Amino acid sequence: MNIRILLFIIFTTHSFATMHAVFNPIRTWRQGRKLITRLFDKNRTLVCMSDGEMIHSTHGDEPKTVFTTGLCGCVATVFYTRDTDGIQQAILTHYPRNARSSQHADEFDRLTQQMQKLELSDAKLFVFGQPLEIDWYEKVDNEKGNPEEIIAEYEDIQQQLYQVARKNLEQDDLPIEYVPYKVLLFPGKPLGEVYATLSDQGIKVRVISWATDEKREYPGESL
């Protein structure tokens, strides 16, 4: 990209953001981050916290990735479908665990209603959150509440999202997998990340827990 065009876009975006930040600074910040990501790679879509995005892929397309970073106890989802003609769709959402009641489910519902409902050959819902074992919270310096209540919140939002996916996809036997990621607030360490990439080979989901140096992928080694 011509450097003058790039500088013009950045300057224009900054000016627009400055004018509108007083009205909705959070939305402006999110859109700015997404724009910068797309400028450097049109096939990568960033999802900020309290947001969601959907990507599509057809046979012969370049690989496309939707991803989110900064998971620190938040709940993220990857919802994947593939039809018999090879059309693929993937939704990724990222919300705080204790987001306002049904806020995450409402955004997930909005996105899943936009999915093409064709004859499917594959579909799966991944939900990412902290471990559901009390032992994990007893091992770390946890100051975020009662472990049993935290686990109950994760289980509740998981069920909300699953019911939304089943309803909008019209599939009673939709596969679901809860994927625990472990995050410790170590200084200088990035937090949890989730990536979903669509290609002709299907979907690849990758979760990274940087603080504990865990990296897992699907398909392949089970998440």
C-alpha positions in Angstrom: 0.0 0.0 0.0 1.3 3.5 -0.9 2.7 5.2 2.2 0.8 8.4 1.5 -2.5 6.6 1.3 -1.8 4.7 4.5 -0.9 7.9 6.3 -4.1 9.6 5.0 -6.2 6.7 6.2 -4.6 6.8 9.7 -5.0 10.5 9.9 -8.6 10.5 8.8 -9.4 7.7 11.2 -7.7 9.5 14.1 -9.7 12.7 13.3 -12.9 10.8 13.0 -12.3 9.1 16.3 -11.4 12.3 18.0 -14.7 13.9 16.9 -16.8 11.0 18.0 -15.0 9.7 21.1 -17.2 12.0 23.3 -20.3 10.2 22.0 -19.1 6.6 22.2 -15.4 6.3 23.1 -15.4 2.5 23.5 -17.0 1.8 20.1 -14.6 4.2 18.5 -11.6 2.5 20.1 -12.8 -0.9 19.0 -13.4 0.2 15.4 -10.0 1.8 15.3 -8.2 -1.4 16.4 -10.2 -3.4 13.8 -9.3 -1.0 11.0 -5.6 -1.0 11.8 -5.7 -4.9 11.9 -7.4 -5.0 8.5 -5.0 -2.5 7.0 -2.1 -4.9 7.6 -4.0 -8.1 6.7 -7.4 -8.1 5.1 -7.9 -11.8 6.0 -7.5 -11.2 9.7 -10.5 -10.0 11.8 -10.0 -8.8 15.4 -12.7 -9.2 18.1 -12.4 -6.8 21.0 -13.9 -7.4 24.4 -17.7 -7.1 24.6 -18.0 -7.7 20.8 -18.4 -10.4 18.2 -17.6 -11.0 14.5 -18.4 -13.5 11.8 -16.3 -14.6 8.8 -17.1 -16.6 5.7 -15.0 -18.8 3.4 -15.8 -20.6 0.2 -13.7 -23.2 -1.7 -10.5 -21.6 -3.1 -10.5 -18.6 -0.8 -7.3 -17.6 1.0 -7.2 -18.7 4.7 -9.2 -16.3 6.9 -8.7 -15.8 10.6 -10.9 -14.3 13.3 -9.2 -13.8 16.7 -9.3 -12.2 20.1 -6.7 -11.4 22.8 -6.7 -10.3 26.4 -8.7 -13.1 27.9 -8.5 -12.8 31.6 -11.4 -14.8 33.0 -13.6 -13.7 30.1 -15.8 -16.1 28.1 -15.1 -16.5 24.4 -16.9 -18.6 21.8 -16.1 -20.1 18.4 -19.1 -21.3 16.5 -18.3 -23.2 13.2 -20.5 -24.5 10.4 -19.7 -26.0 7.0 -22.2 -27.0 4.4 -22.2 -29.7 1.8 -20.9 -27.3 -0.9 -17.9 -26.3 1.3 -19.2 -22.9 2.4 -17.8 -22.3 5.9 -18.8 -19.8 8.6 -17.2 -19.0 12.0 -18.4 -16.7 14.7 -16.1 -15.5 17.5 -17.4 -13.6 20.6 -15.6 -12.3 23.7 -17.4 -11.0 26.8 -16.6 -10.6 30.5 -17.7 -13.6 32.6 -19.9 -11.3 34.6 -21.3 -9.2 31.7 -24.7 -7.8 32.2 -27.3 -10.6 32.2 -27.8 -12.1 28.7 -25.6 -9.5 27.0 -23.3 -12.1 25.6 -26.1 -14.4 24.6 -27.9 -11.5 22.9 -24.9 -10.7 20.7 -24.3 -14.4 20.0 -28.0 -14.6 19.0 -27.7 -11.7 16.7 -24.7 -13.2 14.9 -26.1 -16.7 14.6 -29.3 -15.5 13.1 -27.2 -14.0 10.3 -25.6 -17.4 9.5 -26.7 -19.1 6.3 -28.9 -22.1 7.1 -27.8 -24.6 4.5 -27.4 -28.4 4.5 -24.6 -28.8 6.9 -21.9 -31.4 6.9 -20.2 -30.1 10.1 -20.9 -27.8 13.0 -19.5 -27.3 16.4 -19.6 -24.8 19.3 -16.5 -24.1 21.4 -16.8 -22.2 24.7 -13.6 -20.9 26.3 -13.4 -20.0 30.0 -11.4 -20.6 33.2 -11.3 -24.2 34.5 -14.4 -25.6 36.1 -12.5 -27.3 39.0 -12.5 -25.7 42.4 -8.9 -27.0 42.9 -7.7 -24.5 40.2 -9.0 -21.5 42.2 -7.6 -22.8 45.4 -4.1 -23.0 43.9 -4.0 -19.4 42.7 -4.4 -16.1 44.5 -8.0 -15.6 43.7 -9.6 -12.3 44.7 -12.5 -12.3 42.3 -15.1 -14.1 44.4 -16.3 -17.5 45.6 -15.0 -20.3 43.3 -18.3 -22.1 43.3 -20.1 -19.0 42.2 -17.6 -18.3 39.5 -17.9 -21.8 38.1 -21.7 -21.6 38.2 -21.5 -18.4 36.1 -19.3 -20.1 33.5 -21.7 -23.1 33.4 -24.7 -20.7 33.1 -23.4 -18.7 30.2 -22.2 -21.9 28.5 -25.8 -23.2 28.6 -27.2 -19.9 27.4 -24.9 -19.9 24.3 -25.6 -23.5 23.6 -29.3 -23.1 23.6 -29.0 -20.0 21.3 -26.9 -22.0 18.8 -29.2 -25.0 18.8 -32.3 -22.8 18.3 -30.8 -20.8 15.4 -29.1 -23.7 13.7 -32.2 -25.9 14.3 -30.0 -28.8 15.5 -30.8 -30.7 18.7 -27.5 -32.7 18.7 -25.1 -29.9 18.1 -21.6 -30.8 19.4 -20.2 -28.5 22.1 -16.8 -28.4 23.8 -15.9 -26.4 26.9 -12.2 -25.4 26.6 -10.6 -24.2 29.8 -7.7 -21.8 29.6 -5.5 -20.9 32.6 -4.5 -17.3 33.1 -2.4 -15.9 35.9 -1.8 -12.2 36.2 2.0 -12.3 35.8 3.6 -8.9 35.1 4.7 -8.5 31.5 2.8 -11.6 30.3 0.1 -11.3 27.7 -3.2 -13.0 28.5 -5.3 -15.7 26.9 -5.8 -15.7 23.1 -8.2 -17.6 20.8 -7.8 -17.9 17.0 -10.1 -19.5 14.4 -8.8 -20.0 10.9 -10.9 -21.1 7.9 -9.3 -22.8 4.9 -10.1 -25.5 2.3 -8.9 -28.0 4.9 -11.7 -26.8 7.3 -11.3 -25.0 10.6 -8.3 -24.8 12.9 -9.0 -23.4 16.4 -6.0 -22.4 18.6 -6.1 -21.3 22.2 -3.0 -19.9 24.0 -2.7 -19.4 27.7 0.5 -17.4 27.8 0.9 -17.3 31.6 1.1 -21.1 31.8 2.6 -21.6 28.4 -0.2 -23.8 27.2 -0.9 -24.0 23.4 -3.6 -26.3 22.0 -5.1 -26.8 18.6 -8.2 -28.4 17.1 -8.3 -30.6 15.1 -5.3 -32.6 16.3 -4.6 -32.7 19.9 -7.9 -32.3 21.7 -8.7 -29.0 23.3 
